[in-house]
Amino acid sequence: MPELPEVETVARGVHDRVRGERILETWFASHREPFKTPAARQARGLEGRNILAVHRTGKHIVFELGPANDQPGEPGAQWIVHLGMTGRLLVTSPDAPLAAHTHARLSLAGGRELRFVDPRRFGRLEFRDLARDRGFAGPGAEPLTIGPDEFAALFRRRRIAIKPALLNQKLLSGVGNIYADESLFRARIRPRKAAGRLTRAELERLRQALRQVLKHAIRLGGSSISDYVNADGAKGFFQLEHCVYQRTGEPCRTCGTSIRRIVLGGRSTHYCPHCQK
């Protein structure tokens, strides 16, 4: 599943390509699974609106749309895209080959199309009219901007292991399996350790490691493990720098000890038994 760096990369790429565009027409496929809002309502809400901005909130991509009356001012609606396990959001020419499992096509006034493709149909598309709906907000804190005190407070007195705690989207929005493993390695923290037993110094190391890993992954366009590509269909490069994730049995890049794999909270977890205490 695309995590924060991948979603951020896609959101930035789409923003650069479609900001200021008007949505002329829409097409939605017949499968219901991707549509958190019924397709017909999305079509009515989207057509004719200008795209003011595109940004990431947690693991969601949020399109800020102009008011329906086309008057300048605050956004009047939002289109919210969750990529799910295999979703892709692509900006392409109208005559580009139509990929299998395309669930939405937005025709733009500038002559291009915005397409949502999702083979496994775990992604979700939602429309919100801000005249009657609240704007979208992530369920947890933003990992890139959270401060030391707020970060430490998230884990205080929690008996759960720190790895699944990092994956709890109600605590931190956007952190997934890859970047939890990589951040714990860089912070030198064993993933089984109870979150509430981490010292303030350990939590600050983890906060800093998480920010550094996420920012570096964004610079490299995210991790292309399976289906992830950016808005142009290109892969990311951060997977080339993974220190522990999916490196079971390989030597640690720091000490040479074999990387181990365990399962925590139903998720594969990778760590170095020597570097992480």
Buried (B, 14 or more C-beta within 10 A) or exposed (E): BBBBBBBBBBBBBBBEBBBEBBBBEBBBBEEEBBBBBEBEEBBBBBBBBBBBBBBBBBBBBBBBBBBBEEEEEEBBBBBBBBBBBBBBBBBBEEEEEEBEBBBBBBBBEEEBBBBBBBBEBBBBBBBBBBEEEEEBEBEBBBBBEBEEEEBBBBBEEBEBBBBBBBBBBEBBBBBBBBBBBBBBBBBBBBBBBBBEEBEEEBBBBBBBBBBBBBEEBBEBBBBBBEBBBBBEEEBBBBBEEBBBBBBEEEEBBEEEEEBBBEEBEEBEBBBBEEBBE
